[in-house]
Amino acid sequence: MFVSNSDNLGATLDPHILTHIASSGSPFMMEVCGRLEGDKKGGHLCRRKTDNSIILRETAQCHQEDVQSFQNTNIHPFFNTNNLWVNLERLLERMEEYEVF
């Protein structure tokens, strides 16, 4: 399943990405782009210190004392395009595993 924000007018279903998610078995993929100076107020990808996982961090999650670092495009060079890919079969497996129903 391809999901995009309604205000993302440039979003298109890319068959290369669809093929990749289908062949990789990945349950979820997020399209990202390099951040430019104009992108520094939005969310970005970073590594969580507790387990080194890559996570999406939004502006609202940033403490006031960390704003300068949060907006530094050299430290955090990627942002989420809000184009998301979900393998529905894998999602169902995970939901059953965690008894979400």
Biotite code that builds the C-alpha atoms (Angstrom):
import biotite.structure as struc

atoms = struc.array([
    struc.Atom([0.000, 0.000, 0.000], chain_id="A", res_id=1, res_name="MET", atom_name="CA", element="C"),
    struc.Atom([1.289, 3.457, -0.909], chain_id="A", res_id=2, res_name="PHE", atom_name="CA", element="C"),
    struc.Atom([0.262, 6.310, 1.414], chain_id="A", res_id=3, res_name="VAL", atom_name="CA", element="C"),
    struc.Atom([1.035, 9.993, 1.038], chain_id="A", res_id=4, res_name="SER", atom_name="CA", element="C"),
    struc.Atom([-0.092, 13.244, 2.654], chain_id="A", res_id=5, res_name="ASN", atom_name="CA", element="C"),
    struc.Atom([-2.908, 14.916, 0.746], chain_id="A", res_id=6, res_name="SER", atom_name="CA", element="C"),
    struc.Atom([-0.807, 18.091, 0.428], chain_id="A", res_id=7, res_name="ASP", atom_name="CA", element="C"),
    struc.Atom([2.100, 16.215, -1.160], chain_id="A", res_id=8, res_name="ASN", atom_name="CA", element="C"),
    struc.Atom([1.190, 17.064, -4.748], chain_id="A", res_id=9, res_name="LEU", atom_name="CA", element="C"),
    struc.Atom([4.360, 15.525, -6.189], chain_id="A", res_id=10, res_name="GLY", atom_name="CA", element="C"),
    struc.Atom([3.748, 12.072, -4.724], chain_id="A", res_id=11, res_name="ALA", atom_name="CA", element="C"),
    struc.Atom([3.607, 9.269, -7.257], chain_id="A", res_id=12, res_name="THR", atom_name="CA", element="C"),
    struc.Atom([3.691, 5.513, -6.999], chain_id="A", res_id=13, res_name="LEU", atom_name="CA", element="C"),
    struc.Atom([7.148, 4.473, -8.177], chain_id="A", res_id=14, res_name="ASP", atom_name="CA", element="C"),
    struc.Atom([7.173, 0.895, -9.538], chain_id="A", res_id=15, res_name="PRO", atom_name="CA", element="C"),
    struc.Atom([10.865, 0.523, -8.635], chain_id="A", res_id=16, res_name="HIS", atom_name="CA", element="C"),
    struc.Atom([10.121, 1.164, -4.964], chain_id="A", res_id=17, res_name="ILE", atom_name="CA", element="C"),
    struc.Atom([7.074, -1.112, -5.114], chain_id="A", res_id=18, res_name="LEU", atom_name="CA", element="C"),
    struc.Atom([9.245, -3.892, -6.555], chain_id="A", res_id=19, res_name="THR", atom_name="CA", element="C"),
    struc.Atom([11.877, -3.319, -3.885], chain_id="A", res_id=20, res_name="HIS", atom_name="CA", element="C"),
    struc.Atom([9.476, -3.499, -0.944], chain_id="A", res_id=21, res_name="ILE", atom_name="CA", element="C"),
    struc.Atom([7.820, -6.600, -2.416], chain_id="A", res_id=22, res_name="ALA", atom_name="CA", element="C"),
    struc.Atom([11.113, -8.421, -2.988], chain_id="A", res_id=23, res_name="SER", atom_name="CA", element="C"),
    struc.Atom([12.795, -7.328, 0.260], chain_id="A", res_id=24, res_name="SER", atom_name="CA", element="C"),
    struc.Atom([10.036, -8.538, 2.557], chain_id="A", res_id=25, res_name="GLY", atom_name="CA", element="C"),
    struc.Atom([10.261, -5.265, 4.463], chain_id="A", res_id=26, res_name="SER", atom_name="CA", element="C"),
    struc.Atom([7.056, -4.500, 6.365], chain_id="A", res_id=27, res_name="PRO", atom_name="CA", element="C"),
    struc.Atom([7.415, -0.729, 6.012], chain_id="A", res_id=28, res_name="PHE", atom_name="CA", element="C"),
    struc.Atom([9.411, 1.807, 4.038], chain_id="A", res_id=29, res_name="MET", atom_name="CA", element="C"),
    struc.Atom([9.545, 5.570, 4.207], chain_id="A", res_id=30, res_name="MET", atom_name="CA", element="C"),
    struc.Atom([10.825, 7.702, 1.344], chain_id="A", res_id=31, res_name="GLU", atom_name="CA", element="C"),
    struc.Atom([13.378, 10.260, 2.488], chain_id="A", res_id=32, res_name="VAL", atom_name="CA", element="C"),
    struc.Atom([15.262, 13.151, 0.900], chain_id="A", res_id=33, res_name="CYS", atom_name="CA", element="C"),
    struc.Atom([18.291, 15.187, 1.779], chain_id="A", res_id=34, res_name="GLY", atom_name="CA", element="C"),
    struc.Atom([17.500, 18.224, 3.923], chain_id="A", res_id=35, res_name="ARG", atom_name="CA", element="C"),
    struc.Atom([18.316, 21.691, 2.668], chain_id="A", res_id=36, res_name="LEU", atom_name="CA", element="C"),
    struc.Atom([18.355, 24.894, 4.700], chain_id="A", res_id=37, res_name="GLU", atom_name="CA", element="C"),
    struc.Atom([14.664, 25.440, 3.929], chain_id="A", res_id=38, res_name="GLY", atom_name="CA", element="C"),
    struc.Atom([13.824, 22.023, 5.406], chain_id="A", res_id=39, res_name="ASP", atom_name="CA", element="C"),
    struc.Atom([15.314, 22.593, 8.833], chain_id="A", res_id=40, res_name="LYS", atom_name="CA", element="C"),
    struc.Atom([12.017, 23.277, 10.629], chain_id="A", res_id=41, res_name="LYS", atom_name="CA", element="C"),
    struc.Atom([10.402, 19.955, 9.724], chain_id="A", res_id=42, res_name="GLY", atom_name="CA", element="C"),
    struc.Atom([11.026, 16.488, 11.084], chain_id="A", res_id=43, res_name="GLY", atom_name="CA", element="C"),
    struc.Atom([14.150, 14.528, 10.337], chain_id="A", res_id=44, res_name="HIS", atom_name="CA", element="C"),
    struc.Atom([15.657, 11.069, 10.680], chain_id="A", res_id=45, res_name="LEU", atom_name="CA", element="C"),
    struc.Atom([18.053, 10.452, 13.534], chain_id="A", res_id=46, res_name="CYS", atom_name="CA", element="C"),
    struc.Atom([19.481, 7.647, 15.647], chain_id="A", res_id=47, res_name="ARG", atom_name="CA", element="C"),
    struc.Atom([17.896, 6.926, 19.012], chain_id="A", res_id=48, res_name="ARG", atom_name="CA", element="C"),
    struc.Atom([20.633, 6.884, 21.648], chain_id="A", res_id=49, res_name="LYS", atom_name="CA", element="C"),
    struc.Atom([19.143, 4.001, 23.648], chain_id="A", res_id=50, res_name="THR", atom_name="CA", element="C"),
    struc.Atom([19.265, 1.382, 20.875], chain_id="A", res_id=51, res_name="ASP", atom_name="CA", element="C"),
    struc.Atom([20.800, 3.101, 17.817], chain_id="A", res_id=52, res_name="ASN", atom_name="CA", element="C"),
    struc.Atom([17.566, 2.611, 15.814], chain_id="A", res_id=53, res_name="SER", atom_name="CA", element="C"),
    struc.Atom([16.739, 5.057, 13.048], chain_id="A", res_id=54, res_name="ILE", atom_name="CA", element="C"),
    struc.Atom([13.657, 7.049, 14.028], chain_id="A", res_id=55, res_name="ILE", atom_name="CA", element="C"),
    struc.Atom([11.629, 9.973, 12.731], chain_id="A", res_id=56, res_name="LEU", atom_name="CA", element="C"),
    struc.Atom([11.751, 12.953, 15.088], chain_id="A", res_id=57, res_name="ARG", atom_name="CA", element="C"),
    struc.Atom([9.346, 15.840, 14.627], chain_id="A", res_id=58, res_name="GLU", atom_name="CA", element="C"),
    struc.Atom([9.747, 19.446, 15.735], chain_id="A", res_id=59, res_name="THR", atom_name="CA", element="C"),
    struc.Atom([7.213, 18.974, 18.544], chain_id="A", res_id=60, res_name="ALA", atom_name="CA", element="C"),
    struc.Atom([9.476, 16.290, 20.057], chain_id="A", res_id=61, res_name="GLN", atom_name="CA", element="C"),
    struc.Atom([12.440, 18.626, 20.293], chain_id="A", res_id=62, res_name="CYS", atom_name="CA", element="C"),
    struc.Atom([13.349, 20.248, 23.601], chain_id="A", res_id=63, res_name="HIS", atom_name="CA", element="C"),
    struc.Atom([13.876, 24.006, 23.352], chain_id="A", res_id=64, res_name="GLN", atom_name="CA", element="C"),
    struc.Atom([17.569, 23.679, 24.264], chain_id="A", res_id=65, res_name="GLU", atom_name="CA", element="C"),
    struc.Atom([18.084, 21.264, 21.330], chain_id="A", res_id=66, res_name="ASP", atom_name="CA", element="C"),
    struc.Atom([16.514, 23.426, 18.578], chain_id="A", res_id=67, res_name="VAL", atom_name="CA", element="C"),
    struc.Atom([19.839, 24.549, 17.090], chain_id="A", res_id=68, res_name="GLN", atom_name="CA", element="C"),
    struc.Atom([21.082, 20.960, 16.841], chain_id="A", res_id=69, res_name="SER", atom_name="CA", element="C"),
    struc.Atom([17.648, 19.769, 15.626], chain_id="A", res_id=70, res_name="PHE", atom_name="CA", element="C"),
    struc.Atom([17.739, 22.251, 12.741], chain_id="A", res_id=71, res_name="GLN", atom_name="CA", element="C"),
    struc.Atom([21.350, 21.480, 11.781], chain_id="A", res_id=72, res_name="ASN", atom_name="CA", element="C"),
    struc.Atom([21.162, 19.856, 8.341], chain_id="A", res_id=73, res_name="THR", atom_name="CA", element="C"),
    struc.Atom([24.754, 18.605, 8.660], chain_id="A", res_id=74, res_name="ASN", atom_name="CA", element="C"),
    struc.Atom([23.926, 16.615, 11.806], chain_id="A", res_id=75, res_name="ILE", atom_name="CA", element="C"),
    struc.Atom([20.509, 15.439, 10.547], chain_id="A", res_id=76, res_name="HIS", atom_name="CA", element="C"),
    struc.Atom([20.764, 15.340, 6.727], chain_id="A", res_id=77, res_name="PRO", atom_name="CA", element="C"),
    struc.Atom([17.499, 13.478, 5.864], chain_id="A", res_id=78, res_name="PHE", atom_name="CA", element="C"),
    struc.Atom([13.788, 14.201, 6.189], chain_id="A", res_id=79, res_name="PHE", atom_name="CA", element="C"),
    struc.Atom([10.633, 12.163, 5.641], chain_id="A", res_id=80, res_name="ASN", atom_name="CA", element="C"),
    struc.Atom([8.780, 12.955, 2.400], chain_id="A", res_id=81, res_name="THR", atom_name="CA", element="C"),
    struc.Atom([5.548, 11.548, 3.882], chain_id="A", res_id=82, res_name="ASN", atom_name="CA", element="C"),
    struc.Atom([5.484, 8.917, 1.139], chain_id="A", res_id=83, res_name="ASN", atom_name="CA", element="C"),
    struc.Atom([5.037, 5.645, 2.990], chain_id="A", res_id=84, res_name="LEU", atom_name="CA", element="C"),
    struc.Atom([4.985, 2.057, 1.781], chain_id="A", res_id=85, res_name="TRP", atom_name="CA", element="C"),
    struc.Atom([3.332, -0.674, 3.831], chain_id="A", res_id=86, res_name="VAL", atom_name="CA", element="C"),
    struc.Atom([3.412, -4.421, 3.156], chain_id="A", res_id=87, res_name="ASN", atom_name="CA", element="C"),
    struc.Atom([-0.138, -5.250, 4.292], chain_id="A", res_id=88, res_name="LEU", atom_name="CA", element="C"),
    struc.Atom([0.557, -8.969, 4.716], chain_id="A", res_id=89, res_name="GLU", atom_name="CA", element="C"),
    struc.Atom([3.511, -8.246, 7.023], chain_id="A", res_id=90, res_name="ARG", atom_name="CA", element="C"),
    struc.Atom([1.462, -5.623, 8.879], chain_id="A", res_id=91, res_name="LEU", atom_name="CA", element="C"),
    struc.Atom([-1.271, -8.185, 9.537], chain_id="A", res_id=92, res_name="LEU", atom_name="CA", element="C"),
    struc.Atom([1.337, -10.665, 10.813], chain_id="A", res_id=93, res_name="GLU", atom_name="CA", element="C"),
    struc.Atom([2.700, -8.052, 13.232], chain_id="A", res_id=94, res_name="ARG", atom_name="CA", element="C"),
    struc.Atom([-0.768, -7.058, 14.399], chain_id="A", res_id=95, res_name="MET", atom_name="CA", element="C"),
    struc.Atom([-1.587, -10.713, 15.110], chain_id="A", res_id=96, res_name="GLU", atom_name="CA", element="C"),
    struc.Atom([1.773, -11.156, 16.852], chain_id="A", res_id=97, res_name="GLU", atom_name="CA", element="C"),
    struc.Atom([1.039, -8.247, 19.188], chain_id="A", res_id=98, res_name="TYR", atom_name="CA", element="C"),
    struc.Atom([-2.679, -9.130, 19.480], chain_id="A", res_id=99, res_name="GLU", atom_name="CA", element="C"),
    struc.Atom([-3.754, -5.702, 18.253], chain_id="A", res_id=100, res_name="VAL", atom_name="CA", element="C"),
    struc.Atom([-7.259, -6.891, 17.370], chain_id="A", res_id=101, res_name="PHE", atom_name="CA", element="C"),
])
